[in-house]
Amino acid sequence: MSLRAVKPQHETRTRILDAAEELFMQHGFEGTSMRLLTAKAGVNLAAVNYHFGSKDALIEALFRRRLDPMNEERIAALDRLEDFSAENIIRAFIGPSLRLIEDAKGGGRNFIRLLGRTYTEPAKAVRALIGQMYAPTMERYKAALERALPQMPRDELVWRMHFMFGTLAYTLAATDTVQLIAGCKPEDRHDARLLEERLTAFLAAGLHAPLKSSIKKAA
């Protein structure tokens, strides 16, 4: 009996997910073939079918492995808040995802770049899946921001949240872009604490920006 045959099933499943995470981040969902995936994971197609059944099911399992714990952490961070300022709410939301940037060995950095890439690729089914996973957490955070910014018209708050999450997605996806900006230290793009400080200040300023008269009239 070969060594591969006696490996635990959970180890094989994890190896497939790790390989898919890296390959999807590098090549996208459409650009990653099952042949490439099985070669990277060191398994055959039957193993992928056994553990996941289909490529779509594999993609869902990949995102659930990371997003479910991340959203649980976000809800827990929100529940711990005593001061519901916009800044504290922002920190509670962005902290769990930013910390994954520092996880190079465990694959967290690959996943977070994949997550950011997902928002810029024409993979509607995957974005819809992520939207479903995020929905309960987003509702909690929307309610928290409404509490923190009672003067903000609801429609305007929704737009500002949209801009806020778009900025976070770009930050996660484009971690190499900072190298193109003169004066930036490349190593800072993997420092979760520094990113949290800078991003919180930037996003809070956007949330607190004065309403233009045209927006007030529309509201």
C-alpha positions in Angstrom: 0.0 0.0 0.0 1.4 3.4 -0.9 1.9 6.2 1.6 -0.6 8.3 -0.3 -3.3 5.7 0.3 -3.1 5.8 4.0 -3.2 9.5 4.4 -6.2 10.7 6.4 -9.1 12.0 4.3 -9.2 15.4 6.0 -5.5 15.8 4.9 -6.4 15.2 1.3 -9.3 17.6 1.5 -7.2 20.3 3.0 -4.5 19.8 0.4 -7.0 20.2 -2.4 -8.4 23.4 -0.8 -4.9 24.8 -0.3 -4.0 24.2 -3.9 -7.3 25.6 -5.2 -6.8 28.7 -3.0 -3.4 29.4 -4.5 -4.3 28.6 -8.1 -7.6 30.5 -8.1 -5.7 33.5 -6.7 -3.0 33.2 -9.5 -5.2 32.3 -12.5 -8.8 33.0 -11.6 -11.7 30.6 -11.5 -12.0 30.1 -15.2 -8.2 30.0 -15.8 -7.7 27.1 -13.3 -8.3 23.7 -14.9 -9.0 20.6 -12.9 -5.8 19.1 -14.4 -3.8 22.0 -13.0 -5.5 21.7 -9.7 -5.0 17.9 -9.3 -1.3 18.3 -10.3 -0.8 21.0 -7.7 -2.6 19.0 -4.9 -1.0 15.7 -5.8 -4.3 13.9 -6.2 -6.4 12.5 -9.0 -9.7 13.7 -10.2 -11.6 11.0 -8.4 -10.3 12.4 -5.1 -11.6 15.9 -5.9 -15.0 14.4 -6.9 -15.1 12.3 -3.8 -14.5 15.3 -1.4 -16.4 18.0 -3.3 -18.5 16.5 -6.2 -17.9 19.5 -8.5 -15.8 22.5 -9.1 -18.6 24.8 -7.9 -18.9 22.8 -4.7 -15.1 23.1 -4.3 -15.3 26.9 -4.7 -18.0 27.1 -2.1 -16.1 25.0 0.4 -13.0 27.1 -0.2 -14.8 30.3 0.7 -16.7 28.8 3.6 -13.5 27.6 5.2 -12.3 31.1 5.6 -15.4 33.4 5.4 -17.5 31.6 8.0 -14.9 32.0 10.8 -14.1 35.5 9.6 -17.7 36.6 9.8 -18.1 35.0 13.2 -15.0 37.0 14.4 -16.5 40.2 13.0 -19.8 39.6 14.8 -17.9 38.8 18.0 -15.9 42.0 17.7 -19.0 44.0 17.2 -20.6 42.4 20.2 -17.6 43.4 22.3 -17.9 47.1 21.5 -18.8 49.5 24.2 -18.2 52.7 22.2 -20.2 52.5 19.0 -18.2 55.1 17.1 -17.8 54.8 13.3 -14.1 54.3 13.8 -14.5 51.4 16.2 -17.1 49.7 14.0 -14.7 50.0 11.0 -11.9 48.4 13.0 -14.2 45.6 14.1 -15.0 44.8 10.4 -11.7 45.2 8.7 -9.5 43.7 11.4 -10.2 40.0 10.8 -9.5 40.3 7.0 -6.4 42.4 7.4 -4.9 40.0 9.9 -5.0 37.2 7.2 -2.6 39.3 5.2 0.1 38.4 7.7 -0.6 34.6 7.3 1.7 33.7 4.5 2.5 30.1 5.7 -1.1 29.1 6.4 -2.5 30.4 3.1 -4.4 33.4 4.6 -2.6 35.8 2.3 -3.5 33.8 -0.7 -7.1 33.7 0.3 -7.3 37.4 1.0 -5.9 38.3 -2.4 -8.3 35.8 -4.0 -11.2 37.4 -2.1 -10.2 40.8 -3.4 -9.7 39.5 -6.9 -13.2 38.0 -6.9 -14.8 41.4 -6.8 -13.0 42.4 -10.0 -13.6 39.3 -12.0 -16.7 38.5 -14.0 -17.6 35.5 -11.9 -21.2 36.5 -11.0 -22.1 33.1 -9.4 -19.1 33.4 -7.0 -19.9 37.0 -6.1 -23.5 36.0 -5.4 -22.3 33.2 -3.2 -20.0 35.5 -1.2 -22.9 38.0 -1.0 -25.1 35.4 0.7 -22.3 34.5 3.1 -21.8 38.2 4.0 -25.5 39.1 4.3 -26.1 38.5 8.0 -22.9 40.2 9.0 -23.5 43.2 6.7 -27.0 43.7 8.2 -25.5 43.8 11.7 -22.8 46.3 10.6 -25.3 48.5 8.7 -27.5 48.7 11.9 -24.4 49.6 13.9 -23.4 52.4 11.5 -27.0 53.7 11.5 -26.7 53.9 15.3 -23.3 55.6 15.1 -24.4 58.1 12.4 -28.0 58.9 13.2 -27.8 62.1 11.1 -26.9 60.3 7.9 -29.8 59.6 5.5 -30.2 55.9 5.0 -29.6 56.0 1.2 -26.4 58.0 1.7 -25.1 55.6 4.3 -25.7 52.7 2.0 -23.6 54.4 -0.7 -20.8 55.2 1.7 -20.8 51.6 3.0 -20.5 50.5 -0.7 -17.5 52.8 -1.1 -16.0 51.6 2.1 -16.2 47.9 1.3 -14.9 48.6 -2.2 -11.9 50.3 -0.8 -11.2 47.4 1.5 -11.6 44.9 -1.4 -9.1 46.9 -3.5 -6.7 47.0 -0.6 -6.9 43.2 -0.2 -6.6 42.5 -3.9 -3.9 45.0 -4.8 -1.3 44.4 -2.2 1.5 44.9 -4.7 0.2 48.2 -6.0 1.9 50.1 -3.1 5.2 49.3 -4.8 4.3 51.6 -7.6 3.7 54.6 -5.4 6.9 56.5 -4.7 7.8 56.8 -1.0 5.8 53.7 0.1 7.6 50.9 1.9 6.7 47.6 0.2 6.9 45.7 3.5 4.1 47.8 4.9 1.5 46.1 2.7 1.8 43.0 4.9 1.6 44.8 8.2 -1.9 44.4 9.5 -1.6 46.9 12.3 -0.4 49.7 10.0 -3.0 48.9 7.4 -5.7 49.0 10.0 -4.6 52.4 11.3 -4.4 53.9 7.8 -7.5 52.3 6.4 -9.6 53.2 9.5 -8.6 56.8 9.3 -9.3 57.0 5.6 -12.7 55.2 5.8 -13.8 57.1 8.8 -13.1 60.4 7.1 -15.3 59.2 4.2 -18.2 58.2 6.5 -18.0 61.5 8.3 -17.7 63.7 5.2 -20.2 66.6 5.1 -23.3 66.0 3.0 -23.5 68.2 -0.1 -26.6 70.3 -0.5 -27.7 68.3 -3.6 -27.6 65.1 -1.6 -29.5 66.6 1.3 -32.3 67.6 -1.1 -32.4 64.2 -2.7 -32.6 62.6 0.7 
